[in-house]
Amino acid sequence: MNTVRIANFSSCATDNNNSIGGLLSGGNNPSQGRKNEHKEKGWFRSLFVHKVDPRKDAHSNLLSKKEISNLYKMQFHNVKPECMDAYNGLSEQILQNLHNDPDYPCEIVGSWNTWYGEQDQTVHLWRFSGGYAALTDVMEKLKQNKEYLEFRRERSKMLVSRKNEILLEFSFWNEPLPRAGPNIYELRTYYLKPGTMIEWGNNWARAIRFRQENNEAVGGFFSQIGNLYVVHHLWAYRDLQSRDETRNSAWQKSGWDECVYYTVPLIRYMESRIMIPLKISPLQ
């Protein structure tokens, strides 16, 4: 119905240049009409587009913790269903050895099997103390580590597919530290529209305080290598009922609704995994 009215209005403007329609189109002056038409379109667009100032630096510099040089790697391993127990046993032994070895500047932050969401999947989160230099150092040493090379050969027989992502942590999020269990963990992953990471960070920097009541916030990360413009939020809950109650309580806090309102349009799609920690996971 609105389209018909606009069309009729334009028709009236053609017939009568002294009408309101004629004034908007510039009357008998085509040049002025084009200018006014451009202004009208610009004003109309401004009703629907949230303007964001152009950024002056890489979002990795603007959003990450500058006082530390930690780098994170998140591994997703899709395991053959019949091999899950064998995979867990093998991983717990070898990965624990790497975690405890002082010659390797890396540590396991958490290891989980998925419960809901992606099935037959294991997620490992590693921290590299020293950034990319530490990551390179570890990779070079692993090439000479016979135990690890044998582990990879055995592991390859158990996997359907796998992928790695290199991440930085948001400066305003909690640093993921070991915690006692039992807990379940939720990994919420957001695939953002390119160019929206700064706006996402600005909104969540204000909103994270609404999600600290039950100590549920574990860590927040954004991708540097792998799928880009990806955000991972990691949460801990006592159980699914606690998760439901904690998430619902956020809506009772003034300001949480604004975070949701401004960040939902930035998302292309999103997914959630409920995960159970492995025995070796510092996050229990």
C-alpha positions as CSV (number, residue, x, y, z in Angstrom):
1,M,0.0,0.0,0.0
2,N,2.8,2.4,0.8
3,T,4.4,1.8,-2.6
4,V,1.2,2.7,-4.4
5,R,0.9,6.0,-2.5
6,I,4.5,7.0,-3.3
7,A,3.9,6.2,-7.0
8,N,0.7,8.3,-7.1
9,F,2.5,11.1,-5.2
10,S,5.2,11.2,-7.9
11,S,2.6,11.2,-10.6
12,C,0.9,14.3,-9.0
13,A,4.3,15.9,-8.8
14,T,4.7,15.6,-12.6
15,D,1.3,17.1,-13.2
16,N,1.7,20.0,-10.8
17,N,5.1,21.6,-10.2
18,N,3.5,24.0,-7.7
19,S,2.3,21.2,-5.5
20,I,4.3,19.8,-2.5
21,G,5.5,17.0,-4.9
22,G,6.7,19.6,-7.3
23,L,8.7,21.4,-4.5
24,L,10.3,18.1,-3.5
25,S,11.3,17.4,-7.1
26,G,12.7,20.8,-7.7
27,G,9.9,22.3,-9.7
28,N,11.0,23.4,-13.2
29,N,14.7,23.1,-12.3
30,P,15.9,19.6,-13.1
31,S,19.3,20.2,-11.4
32,Q,17.7,21.3,-8.2
33,G,15.3,18.4,-8.4
34,R,18.2,15.9,-8.5
35,K,19.9,17.5,-5.5
36,N,16.7,17.4,-3.5
37,E,16.1,13.8,-4.5
38,H,19.6,12.9,-3.4
39,K,19.0,14.6,0.0
40,E,15.6,12.8,0.4
41,K,17.2,9.4,-0.3
42,G,20.1,10.1,2.1
43,W,17.7,11.1,4.8
44,F,15.5,8.0,4.2
45,R,18.5,5.7,4.4
46,S,19.7,7.3,7.6
47,L,16.5,6.0,9.3
48,F,17.7,2.4,8.8
49,V,21.5,2.5,8.9
50,H,23.4,2.7,12.1
51,K,26.4,4.9,11.4
52,V,29.8,3.7,12.6
53,D,32.9,5.9,12.6
54,P,35.7,4.5,10.5
55,R,38.3,2.8,12.6
56,K,41.9,4.1,12.7
57,D,43.7,0.8,13.7
58,A,43.3,-3.0,13.3
59,H,40.6,-4.3,15.6
60,S,43.2,-6.8,17.0
61,N,45.0,-3.7,18.5
62,L,41.9,-1.9,19.6
63,L,40.1,-4.9,21.2
64,S,42.8,-7.2,22.6
65,K,44.7,-7.0,25.9
66,K,47.8,-5.0,25.2
67,E,49.5,-5.7,28.6
68,I,49.9,-9.4,27.8
69,S,50.9,-11.2,24.6
70,N,48.8,-14.3,24.9
71,L,47.6,-16.0,21.8
72,Y,45.0,-18.7,21.7
73,K,44.3,-21.7,19.5
74,M,41.0,-23.4,19.4
75,Q,40.9,-26.9,17.9
76,F,37.8,-28.6,16.7
77,H,38.1,-32.4,16.2
78,N,35.3,-34.3,14.7
79,V,35.8,-37.9,15.9
80,K,34.4,-41.1,14.5
81,P,31.7,-42.1,16.9
82,E,33.2,-45.5,17.6
83,C,36.6,-44.0,18.4
84,M,35.5,-41.3,21.0
85,D,36.7,-43.3,24.1
86,A,40.0,-44.2,22.5
87,Y,40.5,-40.6,21.3
88,N,39.8,-39.2,24.8
89,G,42.2,-41.6,26.4
90,L,45.0,-40.9,23.9
91,S,44.5,-37.1,24.0
92,E,44.4,-36.9,27.8
93,Q,47.8,-38.7,28.1
94,I,49.7,-36.8,25.4
95,L,48.2,-33.3,25.8
96,Q,48.8,-33.4,29.5
97,N,52.5,-34.1,28.9
98,L,52.7,-31.0,26.6
99,H,50.8,-28.9,29.2
100,N,53.3,-29.9,31.9
101,D,56.5,-29.6,29.9
102,P,58.3,-26.2,30.7
103,D,60.1,-26.3,27.3
104,Y,56.8,-25.7,25.5
105,P,55.4,-22.1,26.1
106,C,51.8,-23.4,25.9
107,E,49.1,-24.7,28.2
108,I,45.7,-26.2,27.9
109,V,43.0,-23.8,28.9
110,G,40.2,-26.3,28.5
111,S,39.3,-29.6,26.7
112,W,35.7,-30.7,26.2
113,N,33.5,-33.2,24.5
114,T,30.3,-31.7,23.0
115,W,27.0,-32.7,24.5
116,Y,24.5,-30.7,22.6
117,G,25.2,-29.0,19.2
118,E,27.9,-30.6,17.1
119,Q,28.0,-34.3,18.0
120,D,31.1,-36.5,18.3
121,Q,33.3,-33.4,18.5
122,T,36.1,-32.4,20.9
123,V,37.1,-28.8,21.5
124,H,40.6,-27.9,22.8
125,L,41.6,-24.4,23.8
126,W,45.3,-23.6,24.1
127,R,47.1,-20.5,25.4
128,F,50.5,-19.5,24.0
129,S,52.5,-17.2,26.3
130,G,54.5,-15.0,24.0
131,G,52.2,-14.6,21.0
132,Y,53.1,-15.8,17.5
133,A,56.7,-16.3,18.5
134,A,55.6,-18.9,21.1
135,L,53.2,-20.5,18.7
136,T,56.1,-20.9,16.1
137,D,58.4,-22.2,18.8
138,V,55.9,-24.9,19.9
139,M,55.3,-26.0,16.3
140,E,59.0,-26.4,15.5
141,K,59.6,-28.4,18.7
142,L,56.6,-30.7,18.0
143,K,58.2,-31.6,14.6
144,Q,61.0,-33.3,16.6
145,N,58.8,-34.8,19.3
146,K,58.5,-38.5,18.5
147,E,55.8,-39.1,21.1
148,Y,53.6,-36.3,19.6
149,L,54.3,-37.5,16.0
150,E,53.1,-41.0,16.9
151,F,50.1,-39.5,18.7
152,R,49.2,-37.6,15.5
153,R,49.4,-40.8,13.4
154,E,47.1,-42.7,15.8
155,R,44.8,-39.7,16.1
156,S,44.4,-39.4,12.3
157,K,42.8,-42.9,12.2
158,M,40.1,-41.7,14.6
159,L,39.1,-38.3,13.0
160,V,36.6,-37.4,10.4
161,S,37.8,-33.8,10.1
162,R,39.4,-31.1,12.1
163,K,40.1,-27.4,12.0
164,N,42.1,-24.8,14.0
165,E,41.5,-21.1,14.7
166,I,44.0,-18.6,16.0
167,L,42.3,-16.2,18.5
168,L,42.9,-13.1,20.6
169,E,41.0,-12.4,23.8
170,F,38.8,-9.4,24.3
171,S,40.3,-6.9,26.7
172,F,37.1,-6.4,28.7
173,W,36.4,-10.2,29.2
174,N,37.5,-12.3,32.1
175,E,40.8,-14.2,31.5
176,P,40.0,-17.9,31.4
177,L,41.4,-19.3,34.6
178,P,41.1,-22.9,36.1
179,R,38.0,-23.5,38.0
180,A,36.6,-26.4,40.1
181,G,33.7,-28.4,38.9
182,P,31.4,-30.0,38.2
183,N,30.3,-27.5,35.5
184,I,28.9,-27.7,32.0
185,Y,30.3,-25.2,29.5
186,E,28.6,-23.3,26.7
187,L,30.5,-22.1,23.6
188,R,28.5,-19.5,21.8
189,T,29.9,-18.7,18.4
190,Y,28.9,-15.6,16.4
191,Y,29.7,-15.1,12.8
192,L,29.7,-11.4,12.3
193,K,29.2,-9.2,9.2
194,P,32.7,-8.0,8.0
195,G,33.5,-4.6,9.4
196,T,31.4,-4.9,12.6
197,M,33.9,-6.3,15.1
198,I,34.6,-2.9,16.7
199,E,30.9,-2.2,17.2
200,W,30.4,-5.6,18.7
201,G,33.3,-5.0,21.1
202,N,32.0,-1.6,22.1
203,N,28.6,-3.0,23.0
204,W,29.8,-6.0,24.9
205,A,32.4,-3.9,26.8
206,R,29.3,-2.3,28.5
207,A,27.2,-5.4,28.6
208,I,29.6,-8.0,30.2
209,R,28.9,-6.6,33.6
210,F,25.3,-7.9,33.3
211,R,26.7,-11.5,33.0
212,Q,28.9,-11.8,36.0
213,E,26.3,-12.5,38.7
214,N,27.0,-16.3,38.9
215,N,30.6,-16.2,37.8
216,E,29.4,-17.6,34.5
217,A,31.7,-15.6,32.2
218,V,34.8,-17.6,31.4
219,G,36.4,-15.9,28.3
220,G,35.7,-14.0,25.1
221,F,37.7,-14.4,21.9
222,F,37.8,-13.2,18.3
223,S,39.5,-14.8,15.4
224,Q,42.7,-13.8,13.7
225,I,43.4,-16.9,11.5
226,G,40.8,-19.3,10.2
227,N,37.2,-18.2,9.7
228,L,37.3,-14.4,10.1
229,Y,34.9,-12.1,12.0
230,V,34.1,-14.9,14.3
231,V,33.5,-14.4,18.1
232,H,33.5,-17.1,20.7
233,H,32.0,-16.5,24.1
234,L,32.7,-19.2,26.7
235,W,30.3,-19.6,29.7
236,A,30.2,-22.0,32.7
237,Y,27.1,-23.2,34.4
238,R,26.3,-25.7,37.2
239,D,23.8,-27.4,34.9
240,L,21.2,-26.7,32.2
241,Q,18.7,-25.4,34.7
242,S,21.2,-23.0,36.1
243,R,22.0,-21.9,32.6
244,D,18.4,-21.1,31.8
245,E,17.9,-19.2,35.1
246,T,21.1,-17.2,34.7
247,R,20.4,-16.2,31.1
248,N,16.8,-15.2,32.0
249,S,18.0,-13.1,34.9
250,A,20.1,-10.9,32.6
251,W,16.9,-9.6,31.1
252,Q,15.9,-8.1,34.4
253,K,18.9,-5.8,34.4
254,S,18.6,-2.4,32.8
255,G,20.9,-2.1,29.8
256,W,21.1,-5.8,28.8
257,D,18.2,-5.3,26.3
258,E,20.2,-2.6,24.6
259,C,23.2,-4.8,24.1
260,V,21.0,-7.4,22.4
261,Y,19.2,-4.8,20.3
262,Y,22.4,-3.3,18.9
263,T,24.4,-6.5,18.4
264,V,21.8,-8.8,16.8
265,P,21.9,-6.9,13.5
266,L,25.7,-7.4,13.4
267,I,25.3,-11.3,13.2
268,R,25.2,-13.3,10.0
269,Y,24.5,-16.5,12.0
270,M,25.4,-18.1,15.3
271,E,25.6,-21.5,17.0
272,S,25.8,-22.9,20.5
273,R,27.6,-25.9,21.9
274,I,27.0,-27.4,25.4
275,M,30.2,-29.2,26.4
276,I,31.5,-31.5,29.1
277,P,35.1,-31.1,30.3
278,L,37.7,-33.9,29.8
279,K,39.5,-35.1,32.9
280,I,42.7,-33.1,31.9
281,S,40.8,-29.8,31.5
282,P,41.8,-27.1,33.9
283,L,38.2,-25.8,33.4
284,Q,36.1,-28.4,35.2
